[in-house]
Structures are given as structure tokens and as C-alpha cells.
């Protein structure tokens, strides 16, 4: 079993609902849905291109998936995340943008956000005591020979290469899309999400996702409003 601390809007947020229709899965309800055709892509093509993103659910990584340290319990992790969320203040990113990163499409902030970078850094540090050390197999799965020295250092110290100066907030919408198909995919995503891509996005929540067993879909275990003493749990 692995846990991860992700950002995702609330269950009923319009962006969440649009992303669930696009990915063909709800991480809150932990159920797959029939994919929809979009743009010039058939439903089957959309299902193919979103397969990798579908397993993780609509999210942005703050603390990458980790096994729980032997000295910690799931209850302690949920309680710590509730305390952490309640101690923060919500903030707004004025506009998100659609981008292609290393071949895959994702939503990213249209302009850099210091508050977002600080939140990501603080999550990495605050929840490090809950992370079990990486095994040699887990390190190898990150393909360490392809990492920069900074990324390799992060992997060994923090369990994930892309933290701190290597961090780039993104909410993944597809797997890697061939260059020849990228313009069509961009048009399909824009058609599916419409004006939601242009609206401000409030960062007012954190979620604990869980992967019950290797290869299983991740789903929301608990959802925490930032700045409020409120917690919601999901089976």
C-alpha cells in the first residue's frame, strides 16, 4: 500500500467534474466511467491516451507516492494532514494554462506562484517522517541514470526527484502524445474543458490518496479544507 499527498479541487468543483469526464474515472468515488469522444478523437482513442492519468485520478503531486514508515499509522498520517491543512491559508492562482510537458498534456499555472511553490516545499518536508525509505527496486524504477545530479540527490533524500528547485506544478490529463497528434489533442482538451481553463483556481484543499496494492487505481482516502478544522474521509 502506498499513500500520496495531492492537490485536487473538491468533489463537486466544476473542474473536478470536467476532469472526471475527460479521464473516465472519479478518484473520489473510486469508479471508472465510460470515456467520451472529444474533438476529432473517438471515445476509444481518448481512453487510450488517458490510461496512465486515469489510474492516478485528477491531481497534482505535492508528496509523491510513498510506503508508510513502520513507526507510523494511517490514522496518524490523516491527523497530521488535517492539522497541516488547518494551519495554512487558502490562495488563488489567477489562471491555469494548458501545456505539453515531456510529451504529456497537463494544466499548469499560467504564471509562477510563490505561494504554490512554498506549499509544495512545506508538504515535502512536513510529511517526510511518514515516508519509508525507498527500496533498491523503487530507486531503479525512477531510472536514476537519466536524472540530473540535483534530481538524483532529491530522489535519495526525499524519495522523489522533482521537489524544491525541480518542482513544477501540473495536473496531468494525458500520457505522452506523439507530436503529430498534439494539435488535435490540444483542441480536444480545450473543447472538453471550455472556459474552465481560463478561470481562477482556488487552492483551498489537500487530499490523501491511497494505492491499496501495486498497480491499483489511486483514490481519495481523506480530503482536507485548507484553513478550516474540517476533514472528510472516503472509503
HUCORBEL-V661217 format. One record per backbone hydrogen bond with DSSP energy under -1.0 kcal/mol. NH is the residue of the N-H (numbers start at 1). CO is the residue of the C=O. E is the energy in kcal/mol with one decimal. If there is no record, write none. Layout:
# HUCORBEL-V661217
<<NH;CO;E> <NH;CO;E>>
This chain:
# HUCORBEL-V661217
<<2;211;-2.0> <3;66;-3.0> <4;209;-1.9> <5;63;-1.9> <6;207;-2.5> <7;60;-2.5> <13;10;-1.5> <17;13;-2.4> <18;14;-2.4> <19;15;-2.5> <20;16;-2.4> <21;17;-2.0> <22;18;-2.1> <23;19;-3.2> <24;20;-2.0> <25;20;-1.1> <26;31;-2.4> <30;26;-1.0> <31;26;-1.4> <33;24;-3.2> <38;41;-1.7> <41;38;-2.6> <46;42;-2.4> <47;43;-2.5> <48;44;-1.9> <49;45;-2.5> <50;46;-1.7> <54;50;-2.6> <55;51;-1.3> <57;53;-1.3> <60;7;-1.6> <62;5;-2.0> <63;5;-2.5> <66;3;-2.9> <69;130;-2.4> <72;69;-1.9> <77;73;-2.0> <78;74;-2.6> <79;75;-2.4> <80;76;-2.4> <81;77;-2.3> <82;78;-2.2> <83;79;-2.2> <84;80;-2.5> <85;81;-2.8> <86;82;-2.1> <87;83;-1.2> <88;85;-1.3> <91;203;-1.1> <93;201;-2.6> <97;108;-3.2> <99;106;-2.7> <101;104;-3.2> <104;101;-2.3> <106;99;-2.5> <107;171;-2.1> <108;97;-2.7> <110;95;-2.8> <117;113;-2.2> <118;114;-2.5> <119;115;-2.2> <120;116;-2.3> <121;117;-2.2> <122;118;-2.6> <123;119;-2.3> <124;120;-2.0> <125;121;-2.0> <126;122;-2.8> <127;123;-1.9> <128;125;-1.1> <130;127;-1.2> <131;128;-1.8> <132;67;-3.2> <139;135;-2.1> <140;136;-2.2> <141;137;-1.9> <142;139;-1.2> <143;140;-2.0> <146;143;-2.1> <147;144;-1.4> <152;148;-2.8> <153;149;-2.1> <154;150;-2.2> <155;151;-2.3> <156;152;-2.0> <157;153;-2.3> <158;154;-3.5> <159;155;-1.3> <163;161;-1.1> <166;163;-2.3> <167;164;-1.6> <171;107;-2.1> <173;105;-3.0> <174;105;-1.3> <175;49;-2.9> <177;103;-3.0> <181;178;-1.5> <185;181;-2.3> <186;182;-2.8> <187;183;-2.0> <188;184;-2.1> <189;185;-2.6> <190;186;-2.4> <191;187;-2.1> <192;188;-1.9> <193;189;-2.6> <194;190;-2.1> <196;193;-1.8> <197;194;-1.6> <198;195;-1.9> <201;93;-2.8> <203;91;-3.6> <204;202;-1.0> <206;224;-2.4> <207;6;-2.7> <208;222;-2.8> <209;4;-2.9> <210;219;-2.4> <211;2;-2.9> <216;213;-2.5> <218;55;-2.9> <219;210;-1.9> <220;27;-2.2> <221;208;-3.6> <222;208;-1.4> <223;232;-3.6> <224;206;-3.1> <226;204;-2.4> <227;85;-2.9> <228;225;-1.1> <230;228;-2.0> <232;223;-2.5> <234;221;-3.3>>
